[in-house]
Amino acid sequence: MVPAAQLDTAVHDLLERVTRGSAASKGIGKQALYAQIDLDQAKAYAYAIEVMASTSQLPDAREWMNAFLEKRKPNFDR
């Protein structure tokens, strides 16, 4: 909750946070969430580990890692 006078700023800040990052990684993450929803905890964790390991080699993931190491904002193809 925020005061009414700060609502526009708070909404803008929230939108900025949820839209930053790789569109591809958001899509993969969403698919992974739905794929593991009905799994028991151990299988869900195992599935998530596999997804994270495999996606760590995608171009957007490499760009994020390089940007982090170079202390700059990542440039994702959107």
VENJO-V97359 format. One line per field, one symbol per residue. ss: DSSP state (H for helix, E for strand, - for the rest). burial: 1 if it has 24 or more other ideal C-beta (glycine too) atoms within 12 Angstrom, else 0. A space follows every 50 residues. Layout:
ss=???
burial=???
This chain:
ss=---HHHHHHHHHHHHHHHH---HHHHHHHHHHHHHH----HHHHHHHHHH HHHHH---HHHHHHHHHHH---------
burial=00000000000000000000010010010001000000000000000000 1000100001101100000000000000
